[in-house]
Amino acid sequence: STWNGSLASTGTSIRILKSTLTSAKISVLTNAYGPLGWNAMGEPGPNPYSGTYTYATIKLNTTYMNSYSAEKKKAICTHEFGHILGLAHNT
């Protein structure tokens, strides 16, 4: 409810609903992927450019994440959640 109401003053909304479909899911994977230059990544599927997503994956690279504070981990996970909603980086 907090997320859904956060943009109310702008006249914009994003609705996040609990799904009863077993095919619609978000998977969070944690693994020591190594020093690859990324601490986490969020990818909608099956194709991030299709506009219709039936699943999403957030990968957390514990090579970096294990040394971060709880606040930084929360910020990174929120950032990656934005990617699975279809949001790109904003320069």
Secondary structure, DSSP 8 states (H G I E B T S, - for coil): -HHHHTTGGGT----------TTSEEEEEEE---SSS-SEEEEEES-TTSS--SEEEEEEEHHHHTTS-HHHHHHHHHHHHHHHTT-----
